[in-house]
Amino acid sequence: MHFNEYLKQCRETNNFTQEKLVEALYNYDIDTFQGLDTNMLSKWERRVTKPRLSKQVKILKFFQNKTGVAVPCQEKETVKEVEALICEIGMHNLLGKSKELVLNFPSNIIGYDDLRVRQLRNTENIDDILEINVTLDKDFNQNFTEIKTEHFHAWALHPSNAFYVCEFENQFFGLLFTLRLKPASFEKIMNFEMDEKELSDDDFASYDEIGTSYLLSFFAMNDKAASMLFIRYYAYLIAHQKVISDVGVATMLDDAKKLIRNMNLHHYKSLNIKKDLKMHMYRETLSNFLASEPVLKMILSKQDCPEE
């Protein structure tokens, strides 16, 4: 989907004529939409011209305020349908460079279509992958979290959580684990009032209950695997936006902080673990997390993707 299609779809879904939308946008943000008229709006919808990304973000935020959802007019899309809208190169650019979380395993012979992402609980080698994750967790967090294999195993099997693994010819190529926490449990984690290892089934939001997305683990063998994992994650967030209020993550890695900032998550709190070592919490509402220029460029410019 391109922005022009999205704009027209949202306008019609919310019963705006072009005249009424121009007026509403002007009243919403005079500085941004000063000079906008129906002729310009019509050109945007026909893709004769398109607004700058900053204006696209403002338009998304207008419809967020109008509807109360993070990506209005896409709340009925399935994960697979949203995945098809996302530009692989756009995701690659959004994530940026990483040395510790994303390795440089040769990928010239591997295309995006060669990689498969699926739920960890649906794989045959779940135990092996969980052992890899435990080793990574100890390394990245200097053994501070003390999360054991049995913790990860129980969380991976819970139907509310999204534990994704990326494979190439049935070989491990990356993982991205997230928990769907109840808001109260999420707040405790974010404010260092609860350790991750203390989480139980009672802390996870049910399928139709408002919850939060807490990014627990991420690692990829190369940038293509990283992109595919995060494409699935963003598609999951958009497809389930009606029941996800916030996104959060904790890290000690400087390398991870760069990636987190690229994702439009903002620093919330820090805790001194020991000398020269801190745990940092980052969070954002789902609406603000998705309302950024890189995200819009990634999900609303599929036709402009180089690989297309």
RORO-230232 format. One line per 2 residues: number of its first residue (from 1); their letters; for each residue x, y, z of N, C-alpha, C. Coordinates in steps of 0.1 Angstrom, whole numbers, plus 2048, in hexadecimal, padded with zeros to 3 digits. Layout:
BEGIN
NUM	a	X:Y:Z:X:Y:Z:X:Y:Z  ... .
END
This chain:
BEGIN
1	mh	808:7F4:800:800:800:800:809:80C:800  805:816:7F8:80C:823:7F8:804:82D:800 .
3	fn	80B:838:804:804:842:80D:7F7:847:806  7F7:849:7F9:7EB:84F:7F3:7DF:846:7F5 .
5	ey	7E1:839:7F4:7D6:82F:7F6:7D2:82F:804  7DC:830:80D:7D9:830:81B:7D1:83D:81F .
7	lk	7D5:848:81A:7CE:855:81D:7BF:854:818  7BD:850:80C:7B0:84F:807:7A7:845:80F .
9	qc	7AD:83A:812:7A6:830:819:7A1:835:827  7AB:83B:82E:7A8:841:83B:79D:84C:83A .
11	re	79F:854:830:795:85F:82F:787:85A:82D  785:850:824:778:84A:821:773:842:82D .
13	tn	77C:83A:833:778:832:83F:772:83B:84A  778:846:84C:773:84F:856:769:85A:852 .
15	nf	764:857:846:759:860:840:75C:86E:83F  768:871:83A:76C:87F:837:76B:881:828 .
17	tq	765:88C:824:767:891:816:775:897:816  77A:89A:80A:787:8A0:809:786:8AE:80F .
19	ek	77B:8B5:80E:77A:8C3:814:77A:8C2:823  773:8B8:829:773:8B7:837:780:8B2:83D .
21	lv	787:8AA:836:794:8A5:83A:79E:8B1:83A  79E:8B9:830:7A7:8C5:82F:7A4:8CE:83B .
23	ea	798:8D0:83E:794:8D9:849:799:8D3:857  797:8C5:858:79A:8BF:864:7A9:8BF:867 .
25	ly	7B1:8BC:85C:7BF:8BC:85D:7C5:8CA:861  7BF:8D4:85B:7C3:8E2:85D:7C0:8E5:86C .
27	ny	7B5:8E2:871:7B1:8E4:87F:7BA:8DC:889  7BE:8D0:884:7C7:8C8:88D:7D5:8CD:88E .
29	di	7DA:8D2:883:7E8:8D7:884:7E9:8E2:879  7E7:8EF:87D:7E7:8FA:874:7F4:8FC:86D .
31	dt	7FF:8FB:875:80C:8FD:870:810:8F3:865  80D:8E6:867:810:8DC:85D:807:8DD:851 .
33	fq	7FB:8DF:852:7F1:8DE:847:7EC:8EC:842  7F3:8F6:846:7F0:903:840:7F2:903:831 .
35	gl	7E8:908:82A:7E9:908:81B:7E3:8FB:814  7E0:8F1:81C:7DA:8E5:816:7CC:8E8:811 .
37	dt	7CA:8E3:805:7BC:8E4:7FF:7B8:8D7:7F9  7AC:8D6:7F4:7A7:8CA:7EE:7AF:8C6:7E1 .
39	nm	7B4:8CF:7DA:7BC:8CC:7CE:7C9:8C5:7D2  7CF:8CA:7DC:7DC:8C3:7E1:7D8:8B5:7E7 .
41	ls	7CE:8B4:7EF:7CA:8A7:7F4:7C6:89D:7E9  7C0:8A2:7DF:7BC:899:7D4:7C9:894:7CD .
43	kw	7D3:89D:7CB:7E0:899:7C5:7E7:88E:7CE  7E6:890:7DB:7EC:886:7E4:7E5:878:7E2 .
45	er	7D8:878:7E2:7D0:86C:7E0:7D2:865:7D3  7D5:86D:7C9:7D7:868:7BB:7E6:865:7B9 .
47	rv	7EE:868:7C2:7FC:866:7C2:803:86E:7B7  7FD:879:7B4:803:883:7AB:80F:889:7B2 .
49	tk	80D:88C:7BF:818:891:7C8:815:889:7D5  81E:88B:7DE:81C:885:7EC:822:88E:7F6 .
51	pr	81C:88F:802:821:897:80D:82E:892:812  836:89B:818:842:897:81E:83F:88D:829 .
53	ls	849:885:82D:847:87B:837:842:881:844  847:88D:848:843:894:854:834:896:854 .
55	kq	82F:89A:848:820:89C:847:819:88F:847  81F:885:842:818:878:842:816:873:851 .
57	vk	821:875:859:820:872:867:815:87A:86E  814:887:86B:809:88F:871:7FB:88A:86D .
59	il	7FA:886:860:7ED:881:85C:7EA:874:863  7F4:86B:865:7F2:85F:86C:7ED:862:87B .
61	kf	7F4:86C:881:7F1:86F:88F:7E2:875:88F  7DE:87D:885:7D1:882:884:7C7:876:885 .
63	fq	7C9:86C:87D:7C0:861:87C:7C1:858:889  7CD:858:88F:7CE:851:89C:7C5:858:8A6 .
65	nk	7C5:865:8A7:7BD:86D:8B0:7AE:86B:8AD  7AB:869:8A0:79D:868:89C:798:85A:8A0 .
67	tg	7A0:850:89E:79B:842:8A0:79F:83B:8AC  7AA:840:8B3:7AF:839:8BF:7B7:82D:8BC .
69	va	7BC:82A:8B0:7C4:81F:8AD:7D2:824:8A7  7DC:81B:8A7:7E9:820:8A4:7EB:822:895 .
71	vp	7E6:818:88D:7E7:81A:87E:7D8:818:879  7D1:823:879:7C3:823:875:7C2:81D:867 .
73	cq	7B6:816:864:7B3:811:857:7BB:804:854  7C4:800:85D:7CB:7F3:85B:7C8:7E9:867 .
75	ek	7BF:7ED:870:7BD:7E5:87C:7B6:7D8:879  7B1:7D6:86D:7AA:7C9:869:7B4:7C0:861 .
77	et	7C0:7C5:85E:7CA:7BD:857:7CF:7B1:85F  7D2:7A6:859:7D9:79B:860:7E8:79D:860 .
79	vk	7EF:795:868:7FD:797:868:803:795:85A  7FF:78A:853:804:788:846:801:793:83C .
81	ev	7F5:799:83D:7F1:7A4:834:7FA:7B0:837  7FD:7B3:844:805:7BF:847:814:7BC:843 .
83	ea	818:7B0:844:826:7AC:840:828:7AF:831  81D:7AD:829:81E:7AF:81B:820:7BE:817 .
85	li	81C:7C6:821:81D:7D5:81F:82A:7DB:822  832:7D3:829:83F:7D9:82F:84A:7D7:825 .
87	ce	852:7E1:823:85E:7E1:81B:86A:7DC:822  870:7D1:81D:87C:7CB:823:887:7D5:825 .
89	ig	88A:7DC:81A:895:7E6:81A:892:7F1:824  885:7F5:825:881:7FF:82E:883:7FA:83C .
91	mh	880:7EE:83F:883:7E8:84D:892:7E8:84F  89A:7E4:846:8A8:7E4:847:8AE:7F2:84A .
93	nl	8A9:7FC:844:8AD:809:846:8A8:80E:854  89C:80A:858:897:80E:865:8A0:809:871 .
95	lg	8A4:7FC:86F:8AC:7F6:87A:8BA:7FB:87B  8C0:7FF:870:8CD:804:870:8D8:7F9:873 .
97	ks	8E4:7FE:876:8EF:7F4:878:8F0:7F0:887  8F4:7E3:889:8F6:7DE:896:901:7D4:895 .
99	ke	90A:7D4:89F:916:7CB:89F:914:7BF:8A7  90D:7C0:8B3:90C:7B5:8BC:8FF:7AE:8BA .
101	lv	8F4:7B5:8B7:8E7:7AE:8B5:8E4:7A8:8A8  8EB:7AE:89E:8EA:7A9:890:8F8:7A7:88A .
103	ln	8FA:79A:888:907:796:883:908:799:874  913:796:86E:916:798:860:918:78B:858 .
105	fp	910:781:85C:911:774:855:90E:776:846  917:771:83D:915:773:82F:907:771:82A .
107	sn	901:77B:823:8F3:779:81F:8F1:77C:810  8FC:77C:808:8FB:77E:7F9:8F2:774:7F3 .
109	ii	8F4:767:7F7:8EC:75C:7F1:8DE:75A:7F7  8DB:762:802:8CF:761:809:8C6:76D:806 .
111	gy	8BA:76B:801:8B1:775:7FE:8A6:776:809  89F:781:80A:894:782:814:88A:776:812 .
113	dd	887:772:806:87E:767:804:883:759:809  890:759:80B:896:74C:810:895:74A:81F .
115	lr	891:755:826:890:755:834:882:752:839  880:74A:843:873:747:848:872:74B:857 .
117	vr	868:753:85A:865:757:868:859:750:86D  85A:749:879:84E:743:87E:84F:743:88D .
119	ql	844:73F:894:843:73F:8A2:84C:734:8A7  854:737:8B2:85D:72D:8B7:856:720:8BC .
121	rn	84A:722:8C1:843:716:8C6:83F:70C:8BB  840:711:8AE:83D:708:8A3:849:702:89D .
123	te	855:704:8A3:861:6FE:89D:864:6F1:8A5  86C:6E9:89E:870:6DC:8A4:87C:6DD:8AD .
125	ni	884:6E8:8AB:890:6E9:8B3:88F:6F4:8BD  883:6F5:8C3:881:700:8CD:88B:700:8D9 .
127	dd	88F:6F4:8DE:898:6F3:8E9:8A6:6F9:8E5  8AA:6F6:8D9:8B8:6FA:8D5:8B8:70A:8D3 .
129	il	8AD:70F:8CE:8AC:71E:8CC:8AB:725:8D9  8A4:71F:8E3:8A3:725:8F0:8B0:725:8F7 .
131	ei	8B8:71B:8F5:8C6:71A:8FB:8CF:725:8F5  8CD:727:8E8:8D4:732:8E1:8D0:740:8E8 .
133	nv	8C3:741:8EA:8BE:74E:8EF:8C3:750:8FE  8C3:745:906:8C8:747:914:8D7:74B:914 .
135	tl	8DF:745:90B:8ED:749:90A:8EE:758:906  8E6:75C:8FC:8E7:76A:8F8:8E2:773:903 .
137	dk	8D8:76F:90A:8D3:778:915:8DE:779:920  8E5:76F:923:8EF:770:92D:8FA:779:929 .
139	df	8FE:778:91C:909:780:916:905:78E:915  8F9:791:90F:8F5:79F:90D:8F2:7A6:91A .
141	nq	8ED:79F:924:8E9:7A5:931:8F2:7A1:93C  8FE:79C:939:908:799:943:902:791:94E .
143	nf	8FA:788:94B:8F4:77E:954:8EB:785:95F  8E7:791:95D:8DF:799:967:8D1:794:968 .
145	te	8CA:790:95D:8BC:78D:95D:8BA:780:964  8C3:776:963:8C2:769:969:8B5:761:963 .
147	ik	8B2:764:957:8A6:75D:951:8AB:74F:94C  8A4:745:950:8A8:737:94D:8A0:732:940 .
149	te	8A5:727:93B:89F:721:92F:890:71E:932  88D:719:93E:87F:716:941:876:722:941 .
151	hf	87B:72E:944:873:73A:943:870:73D:935  87A:73D:92C:878:740:91E:86F:735:918 .
153	ha	870:729:91C:868:71E:916:859:720:919  856:723:926:848:726:92A:843:732:923 .
155	wa	84A:73C:922:846:748:91B:843:746:90C  84C:73E:906:84B:73C:8F8:83E:734:8F4 .
157	lh	83A:72B:8FE:82E:723:8FB:821:72B:8FE  822:736:905:815:73D:908:810:744:8FC .
159	ps	803:742:8F9:7FD:746:8EC:7FD:755:8EA  7FF:75D:8F4:7FE:76C:8F3:80C:771:8EE .
161	na	817:76A:8F1:824:76F:8EE:828:76C:8E0  831:775:8DA:836:773:8CC:845:770:8CD .
163	fy	848:764:8CC:856:75F:8CC:859:75B:8BD  860:763:8B6:863:761:8A8:871:75C:8A6 .
165	vc	872:752:89D:880:74D:899:881:74E:88A  88C:752:885:88F:753:876:898:748:872 .
167	ef	895:741:867:89C:736:863:8A0:737:854  8AB:731:850:8AF:72F:842:8B2:720:840 .
169	en	8AA:71A:838:8AB:70C:835:8AC:704:842  8A2:707:84B:8A0:701:858:8AC:703:862 .
171	qf	8B5:70D:85F:8C0:710:868:8BD:71D:86F  8C0:71E:87C:8BD:72B:883:8C4:737:87D .
173	fg	8BD:742:87C:8C3:74E:877:8BF:75A:87F  8B7:759:889:8B4:764:892:8A8:762:89A .
175	ll	8A6:76A:8A4:89A:769:8AD:896:777:8B1  889:778:8B4:883:784:8BA:878:780:8C3 .
177	ft	87A:782:8D0:870:77D:8DA:869:789:8E1  85C:789:8E1:855:794:8E8:84A:78E:8F1 .
179	lr	847:795:8FC:83D:791:905:831:79B:904  825:795:905:819:79E:906:814:79F:914 .
181	lk	819:7AA:91B:817:7AB:929:80A:7B3:92C  804:7B0:937:7F9:7B9:93C:7FF:7C6:93F .
183	pa	7F8:7D1:93E:7FD:7DF:940:804:7E0:94E  7FD:7DA:958:803:7DC:966:810:7D5:967 .
185	sf	811:7C9:961:81E:7C2:962:829:7C9:95A  825:7CF:94E:82E:7D6:946:834:7E2:94E .
187	ek	82B:7E9:955:82F:7F5:95D:839:7F0:968  837:7E5:96E:840:7E0:978:84E:7DD:972 .
189	im	84E:7D7:966:85B:7D4:960:862:7E1:95C  85A:7EA:956:860:7F7:952:866:7FF:95D .
191	nf	860:7FE:969:864:806:975:86D:7FE:97E  872:7F2:97A:87C:7EA:981:875:7E5:98E .
193	em	868:7E3:98E:861:7DE:99A:85F:7CF:999  862:7C9:98E:861:7BB:98C:86C:7B7:982 .
195	de	873:7AB:985:87D:7A6:97C:876:79D:971  87C:79C:966:876:794:95B:874:785:95F .
197	ke	87E:780:967:87D:772:96B:871:76F:974  86B:77A:97A:85F:778:983:852:777:97B .
199	ls	852:77A:96E:846:779:966:840:76B:966  833:76B:966:82B:75E:965:820:760:95C .
201	dd	818:756:95A:80C:756:951:803:761:955  802:764:962:7F9:76E:966:7FC:77C:962 .
203	df	809:77E:95D:80D:78B:958:80B:78D:949  807:783:942:805:784:934:7F6:788:931 .
205	as	7F5:791:927:7E7:795:923:7E1:78A:91A  7D4:787:91C:7CE:77E:913:7CC:783:905 .
207	yd	7C8:77B:8FC:7C7:77F:8EE:7BF:78B:8EB  7B3:78D:8F2:7AB:798:8EF:7AB:7A3:8FA .
209	ei	7B5:7A2:902:7B7:7AC:90D:7C2:7B6:909  7BF:7C3:90D:7C9:7CD:90B:7D6:7C9:912 .
211	gt	7E1:7C9:90A:7EE:7C6:910:7F9:7CF:90A  805:7CB:90D:811:7D2:908:81B:7C9:901 .
213	sy	824:7CE:8F9:82E:7C6:8F3:83C:7C9:8F9  841:7BF:8FF:84E:7C0:906:859:7B8:8FE .
215	ll	862:7BF:8F8:86C:7B8:8EF:877:7B2:8F9  878:7A5:8F8:880:79D:902:88E:79A:8FC .
217	sf	88E:795:8F0:89B:790:8EA:89B:793:8DB  8A7:796:8D6:8A9:797:8C8:8B7:794:8C4 .
219	fa	8B9:78D:8B9:8C6:78A:8B4:8C4:784:8A6  8CD:788:89C:8CC:784:88F:8DA:781:889 .
221	mn	8DA:777:880:8E7:774:87A:8EB:77E:86F  8E2:785:869:8E5:790:860:8D9:799:85F .
223	dk	8DB:7A4:857:8D1:7AF:856:8C4:7AA:850  8C5:7A1:846:8B9:79C:840:8B0:794:84A .
225	aa	8B6:78C:852:8AF:785:85C:8A9:78F:866  8B1:799:86A:8AC:7A3:873:89F:7AA:86D .
227	sm	8A0:7AE:861:895:7B4:85A:888:7AC:85A  88A:79F:857:87F:796:856:878:794:864 .
229	lf	880:793:86E:87B:792:87C:873:79E:880  878:7AA:87D:871:7B6:881:865:7B9:878 .
231	ir	866:7B5:86B:85A:7B6:863:84E:7AE:869  851:7A2:86E:847:79A:874:842:7A1:881 .
233	yy	84B:7A7:889:848:7AE:895:83F:7BA:893  843:7C2:889:83B:7CE:886:82D:7CA:881 .
235	ay	82D:7C0:879:820:7BB:873:817:7B6:87F  81D:7AF:888:816:7AA:894:810:7B6:89C .
237	li	818:7C0:89E:813:7CC:8A6:808:7D3:89E  809:7D5:891:7FE:7DC:88A:7F2:7D3:889 .
239	ah	7F3:7C6:887:7E8:7BE:886:7E0:7BC:894  7E8:7BE:89F:7E2:7BD:8AC:7E1:7CA:8B4 .
241	qk	7E1:7D5:8AC:7E2:7E2:8B2:7D6:7E6:8BB  7CB:7E0:8BA:7BF:7E3:8C2:7C1:7DE:8D1 .
243	vi	7CB:7D4:8D3:7CD:7CE:8E0:7DB:7D0:8E5  7E3:7D9:8DF:7F0:7DC:8E3:7F1:7EB:8E6 .
245	sd	7F5:7EF:8F2:7F5:7FD:8F5:803:803:8F5  80D:7FC:8F9:81B:801:8FB:825:7F6:8F6 .
247	vg	831:7FB:8F3:83C:7F3:8EF:848:7F7:8F8  84F:7ED:8FD:85A:7EF:906:866:7E5:904 .
249	va	871:7E9:909:87D:7E0:908:887:7E5:912  88F:7DB:917:89A:7DE:921:8A7:7DA:91A .
251	tm	8B2:7E1:91D:8BF:7DD:917:8CA:7E3:91F  8D6:7DC:91F:8E2:7E1:924:8EC:7E5:919 .
253	ld	8E9:7E0:90D:8F3:7E1:902:8F2:7EF:8FB  8FD:7F5:8F9:8FE:802:8F2:8FA:800:8E3 .
255	da	8FD:7F4:8DE:8FA:7F1:8D0:8EB:7F0:8CF  8E4:7EA:8D9:8D5:7E9:8D8:8CE:7F7:8D9 .
257	kk	8D4:800:8E0:8CE:80D:8E2:8CD:814:8D5  8D6:812:8CC:8D5:819:8BE:8C9:813:8B7 .
259	li	8C8:806:8B7:8BC:800:8B0:8AF:804:8B6  8AF:805:8C4:8A2:809:8CB:89E:817:8C7 .
261	rn	8A8:820:8C7:8A5:82E:8C3:8A0:82F:8B5  8A6:827:8AC:8A1:826:89E:892:822:89D .
263	mn	88E:81A:8A7:880:815:8A7:877:81E:8AE  87B:82A:8B1:872:834:8B7:86E:831:8C5 .
265	lh	876:829:8CC:874:827:8DA:87C:831:8E2  877:836:8ED:87E:841:8F4:882:83C:902 .
267	hy	88D:842:907:892:83E:914:888:841:91F  886:838:928:87D:83A:933:883:83A:941 .
269	ks	88B:830:944:892:82F:951:89F:827:950  8A8:829:959:8B4:821:95A:8B6:81D:968 .
271	ln	8BD:811:96A:8C1:80C:977:8CF:808:977  8D7:80D:981:8E5:809:982:8E5:7FB:987 .
273	ik	8EC:7F2:97F:8EE:7E4:983:8FB:7E3:98B  905:7E8:986:912:7E9:98D:91A:7F4:986 .
275	kd	926:7F5:98A:92F:800:985:92F:7FF:976  92C:80B:96F:92D:80C:961:924:802:959 .
277	lk	919:7FE:960:90F:7F5:959:901:7F9:95E  8F9:7FC:954:8EB:800:956:8E1:7F9:94E .
279	mh	8D5:7F6:953:8CA:7F1:94B:8C1:7FD:947  8BE:7FE:93A:8B7:809:935:8A9:804:930 .
281	my	89E:80B:934:891:808:930:88D:812:925  887:80D:91A:882:815:90F:873:811:90D .
283	re	86B:81B:90A:85D:819:908:856:823:8FF  84B:820:8FA:843:82A:8F3:835:824:8F1 .
285	tl	82B:82D:8F0:81D:828:8EC:81E:822:8DE  816:819:8DB:816:812:8CE:813:81D:8C3 .
287	sn	80A:826:8C6:807:831:8BC:813:839:8B9  81B:83D:8C3:827:845:8C0:832:83D:8BA .
289	fl	833:830:8BE:83D:827:8B9:83C:825:8AA  82F:825:8A5:82D:823:897:82C:830:88F .
291	as	82A:83B:896:828:848:88F:836:84E:88D  83E:849:885:84B:84F:882:84E:84E:873 .
293	ep	857:857:86E:85A:857:860:85F:84A:85B  869:844:862:86E:837:85C:864:82C:85B .
295	vl	85B:82C:865:850:822:865:846:824:85A  842:831:858:839:834:84D:83F:831:83F .
297	km	84C:834:83E:853:831:832:854:822:82F  854:81B:83A:856:80C:839:848:806:835 .
299	il	83D:80A:83B:830:804:839:827:80A:82F  82A:816:82B:821:81D:821:829:822:814 .
301	sk	834:81B:811:83B:81E:805:840:811:7FE  838:807:7FF:83C:7FA:7F9:840:7FB:7EB .
303	qd	838:803:7E3:83B:804:7D5:849:80A:7D2  84E:811:7DB:85B:818:7D9:867:810:7DE .
305	cp	864:804:7E3:86F:7FB:7E8:878:7F7:7DD  886:7F8:7DF:88F:7F4:7D4:88D:7E5:7D0 .
307	ee	889:7DC:7DA:888:7CE:7D6:87B:7CC:7CE  872:7D6:7CE:866:7D4:7C6:868:7D7:7B7 .
END
